[in-house]
Amino acid sequence: MKIDTGTEQLLCSVQDGVAVITLNRPEARNALSDELTPALRRMIKEQGADPAIGALLITGAGTAFCAGGDVKGMGGNSPKAAMSDEERVRDLQQRQRTLTGALVGVRQPTIAALPGPAAGAGLAIALACDMRIAAESAFVSTGYARVGLSGDYGIAWLLTRLVGTARARELMYTAERVDAARCERIGLVNRVVPDGELHQQAFDLAASLAAGPRVALGQMKDNLDDALAVDFLAALDGEAERLVATARTDDHREAVRAFIEKRPPRFTGN
């Protein structure tokens, strides 16, 4: 089922409980634009809030994931050049919170499928997802140092938690191109697959998660978020509350019956 995003620069469809969101500016390596980005924000918010959606899969059309911001629109040519620094800070803070901030806040599993390069804010979008699958020909770059900028959309925070502070500093300072194989070695991506298999493998993973026990996966995501934000005893307390809550779900009861009957469980998301 196709979803109207309001622009051809962003595509969205729903199949088997998976919302597939595709950045669709292949001629510009799917760089963010004033038309694409607001639509992406809307789709993340709407699909993330839809109880019929069990997973979100974000990818790019053509041979790129997302090249980040449009460099040609930066500097003195930017329509925001006339804004004060305070206004520009507030504007960027709001845009960040409603893009990568909203994506991190989605409670369904989220997957980024990288058919090619992810750079700058495009890399931040991929890092804000729970998992990343890359084609063999893909690469990533923080990119900011190349254009004399410090970084945005949470990239330093996300990188540090994925690969550690030393590696994050290396990647930020050098803005080097990191190929898919090295990305997998250092923990930037979860899997690397042949180029021609990327979209099918990414969708199959998303569909398997969407068919899973959705309440438990959402509570599991809360536990995993706590692991980065609270101390151990607080994490234990949160796990106890969520386990008791998920033990009351229909999906848990179905899983127990399926185990006894030696068959795969049929989850309903309840």
C-alpha positions as CSV (number, residue, x, y, z in Angstrom):
1,M,0.0,0.0,0.0
2,K,1.4,3.4,-1.1
3,I,1.3,6.3,1.4
4,D,1.0,9.8,0.2
5,T,4.1,11.8,1.4
6,G,3.2,15.0,-0.3
7,T,6.3,14.9,-2.6
8,E,7.9,12.6,-5.1
9,Q,11.2,13.2,-3.2
10,L,10.1,10.8,-0.5
11,L,8.3,7.5,-1.1
12,C,6.5,5.4,1.5
13,S,4.7,2.1,1.3
14,V,3.4,-0.4,3.8
15,Q,3.7,-4.2,3.4
16,D,3.5,-7.0,5.9
17,G,3.5,-4.4,8.8
18,V,6.6,-2.7,7.5
19,A,6.7,1.0,6.6
20,V,9.3,1.3,3.8
21,I,10.5,5.0,3.6
22,T,12.6,5.8,0.6
23,L,14.6,9.0,0.1
24,N,14.0,9.6,-3.6
25,R,16.5,12.1,-5.0
26,P,18.9,9.7,-6.7
27,E,20.2,12.5,-9.0
28,A,21.5,14.3,-5.9
29,R,22.5,11.1,-4.0
30,N,19.3,11.6,-1.9
31,A,20.6,14.8,-0.3
32,L,18.2,16.4,2.1
33,S,16.2,19.3,0.8
34,D,13.5,21.7,1.9
35,E,10.9,19.4,0.2
36,L,12.3,16.0,1.2
37,T,13.2,16.7,4.8
38,P,9.8,17.9,6.1
39,A,8.1,14.9,4.4
40,L,10.6,12.6,6.1
41,R,9.8,14.1,9.5
42,R,6.1,13.6,8.9
43,M,6.5,10.0,7.8
44,I,8.7,9.1,10.8
45,K,6.1,10.7,13.1
46,E,3.0,9.2,11.4
47,Q,4.4,5.7,10.8
48,G,6.0,5.5,14.2
49,A,2.6,6.4,15.9
50,D,0.6,3.9,13.8
51,P,-0.2,0.7,15.8
52,A,-0.5,-1.2,12.5
53,I,3.2,-0.7,11.8
54,G,5.6,-3.2,13.3
55,A,8.9,-1.9,11.9
56,L,10.3,1.0,9.9
57,L,12.8,0.5,7.1
58,I,14.5,3.6,5.7
59,T,16.6,3.5,2.5
60,G,17.6,5.5,-0.5
61,A,16.7,5.3,-4.2
62,G,19.5,4.5,-6.7
63,T,23.0,4.0,-5.5
64,A,23.1,6.2,-2.4
65,F,21.5,6.3,1.1
66,C,21.8,10.0,1.8
67,A,24.6,12.5,1.0
68,G,23.5,14.7,3.9
69,G,22.7,18.4,3.5
70,D,22.8,20.2,0.2
71,V,26.2,21.9,0.3
72,K,25.2,24.3,-2.6
73,G,22.6,25.8,-0.3
74,M,25.0,26.4,2.6
75,G,26.8,29.6,3.5
76,G,25.7,33.1,2.3
77,N,23.4,31.6,-0.3
78,S,21.2,30.0,2.4
79,P,17.7,31.5,2.9
80,K,18.5,31.4,6.6
81,A,21.5,33.8,6.2
82,A,19.4,36.7,7.3
83,M,18.4,35.1,10.6
84,S,20.2,35.9,13.8
85,D,22.4,33.3,15.4
86,E,19.9,32.8,18.2
87,E,17.1,32.2,15.6
88,R,19.2,29.8,13.7
89,V,20.1,27.8,16.8
90,R,16.4,27.5,17.8
91,D,15.5,26.5,14.2
92,L,18.1,23.8,14.0
93,Q,17.3,22.5,17.5
94,Q,13.7,22.0,16.4
95,R,14.6,20.4,13.1
96,Q,17.0,18.0,14.8
97,R,14.5,17.0,17.5
98,T,11.8,16.3,14.9
99,L,14.1,14.2,12.7
100,T,16.8,12.1,14.3
101,G,15.3,12.9,17.7
102,A,11.9,11.5,16.6
103,L,13.6,8.5,14.9
104,V,15.4,7.5,18.1
105,G,12.1,7.9,19.9
106,V,10.2,5.5,17.6
107,R,9.3,2.4,19.7
108,Q,9.1,0.0,16.8
109,P,12.3,-1.6,15.5
110,T,14.0,0.7,12.9
111,I,16.4,-0.4,10.2
112,A,18.5,1.6,7.7
113,A,19.4,-0.1,4.4
114,L,22.4,1.5,2.8
115,P,22.7,0.9,-1.0
116,G,25.6,3.4,-1.2
117,P,27.1,6.4,0.6
118,A,25.7,7.8,3.8
119,A,27.4,11.1,4.8
120,G,26.9,14.0,7.3
121,A,23.3,14.2,8.4
122,G,22.5,11.2,6.2
123,L,24.8,9.2,8.3
124,A,23.2,10.5,11.4
125,I,19.8,9.3,10.1
126,A,21.2,5.8,9.6
127,L,22.9,5.9,13.0
128,A,19.6,6.9,14.7
129,C,18.0,3.6,13.5
130,D,18.3,0.5,15.6
131,M,20.2,-1.5,13.0
132,R,22.0,-0.8,9.7
133,I,22.4,-3.2,6.8
134,A,24.9,-2.1,4.1
135,A,25.5,-3.2,0.5
136,E,29.1,-4.3,-0.2
137,S,29.7,-1.1,-2.3
138,A,28.4,1.3,0.4
139,F,30.6,3.6,2.4
140,V,30.0,6.2,5.1
141,S,31.7,9.5,6.0
142,T,30.9,12.0,8.7
143,G,31.8,14.7,6.1
144,Y,31.5,17.7,8.3
145,A,35.3,18.5,8.6
146,R,35.4,18.7,4.8
147,V,33.0,21.6,4.8
148,G,34.2,23.3,7.9
149,L,31.3,22.4,10.1
150,S,31.2,20.7,13.6
151,G,28.3,18.3,13.1
152,D,24.6,18.1,13.8
153,Y,21.6,15.8,14.1
154,G,23.2,14.0,17.0
155,I,26.0,12.4,15.0
156,A,28.7,12.8,17.7
157,W,26.4,11.3,20.4
158,L,25.3,8.4,18.1
159,L,28.8,7.6,16.9
160,T,30.3,7.6,20.4
161,R,27.7,5.1,21.6
162,L,28.1,2.8,18.6
163,V,31.9,2.7,18.2
164,G,33.4,4.4,21.3
165,T,34.9,7.7,21.9
166,A,38.3,7.1,20.3
167,R,36.9,5.8,17.0
168,A,34.2,8.5,17.0
169,R,36.8,11.2,17.3
170,E,38.8,9.7,14.5
171,L,35.8,9.5,12.2
172,M,34.7,13.0,13.0
173,Y,38.1,14.7,12.7
174,T,39.2,13.0,9.5
175,A,35.9,12.7,7.7
176,E,37.4,9.7,6.0
177,R,35.5,7.3,3.7
178,V,34.8,4.1,5.6
179,D,33.9,1.1,3.4
180,A,31.2,-1.3,4.3
181,A,33.6,-4.1,5.4
182,R,35.3,-1.8,7.9
183,C,32.0,-0.4,9.0
184,E,31.0,-3.9,10.0
185,R,34.3,-4.6,11.8
186,I,34.0,-1.5,13.9
187,G,30.3,-1.9,14.7
188,L,28.9,0.9,12.5
189,V,26.7,-1.5,10.6
190,N,25.2,-4.8,11.6
191,R,25.4,-6.7,8.3
192,V,27.0,-6.3,4.9
193,V,25.3,-8.1,2.0
194,P,25.7,-8.3,-1.8
195,D,24.5,-5.2,-3.5
196,G,21.7,-7.0,-5.4
197,E,20.4,-8.6,-2.2
198,L,20.3,-5.5,0.0
199,H,16.6,-4.5,-0.3
200,Q,15.3,-8.0,0.0
201,Q,17.4,-9.0,3.0
202,A,16.6,-5.7,4.7
203,F,12.9,-6.1,4.1
204,D,12.9,-9.7,5.2
205,L,14.5,-8.7,8.5
206,A,12.1,-5.8,9.0
207,A,9.1,-8.1,8.2
208,S,10.3,-10.8,10.7
209,L,10.5,-8.1,13.4
210,A,7.1,-6.7,12.5
211,A,5.7,-10.2,12.8
212,G,7.2,-10.6,16.3
213,P,5.7,-9.8,19.7
214,R,5.4,-6.1,19.3
215,V,4.6,-5.1,22.9
216,A,7.7,-7.1,24.1
217,L,9.9,-5.6,21.4
218,G,8.8,-2.1,22.4
219,Q,9.5,-2.8,26.1
220,M,12.8,-4.4,25.1
221,K,13.7,-1.2,23.3
222,D,13.0,0.8,26.5
223,N,15.3,-1.6,28.4
224,L,18.1,-1.1,25.8
225,D,17.7,2.7,25.9
226,D,17.9,2.5,29.7
227,A,21.3,0.7,29.4
228,L,22.7,3.9,28.0
229,A,21.0,6.3,30.4
230,V,20.5,5.0,33.9
231,D,22.5,3.1,36.5
232,F,22.3,-0.7,36.9
233,L,19.9,-0.8,39.7
234,A,17.5,1.6,37.9
235,A,17.8,-0.6,34.8
236,L,17.0,-3.7,36.9
237,D,13.9,-2.0,38.3
238,G,12.7,-1.0,34.8
239,E,13.3,-4.5,33.5
240,A,11.2,-6.0,36.3
241,E,8.3,-3.6,35.6
242,R,8.3,-4.3,31.8
243,L,8.7,-8.1,32.2
244,V,5.6,-8.2,34.4
245,A,3.7,-6.1,31.9
246,T,4.7,-8.3,28.9
247,A,3.8,-11.4,30.9
248,R,0.2,-10.3,30.7
249,T,0.1,-10.0,26.9
250,D,-1.7,-12.3,24.5
251,D,1.6,-12.7,22.6
252,H,3.3,-14.2,25.7
253,R,0.5,-16.6,26.3
254,E,0.5,-17.6,22.6
255,A,4.3,-18.1,22.8
256,V,3.9,-20.4,25.7
257,R,1.2,-22.5,24.0
258,A,3.3,-22.7,20.8
259,F,6.3,-23.9,22.8
260,I,4.2,-26.7,24.5
261,E,2.6,-27.6,21.1
262,K,6.0,-27.5,19.3
263,R,5.0,-25.0,16.6
264,P,6.0,-21.5,15.6
265,P,4.1,-18.8,17.6
266,R,1.5,-16.6,15.8
267,F,1.8,-13.2,17.3
268,T,-0.9,-10.6,17.0
269,G,0.9,-7.6,18.6
270,N,-1.3,-7.7,21.7
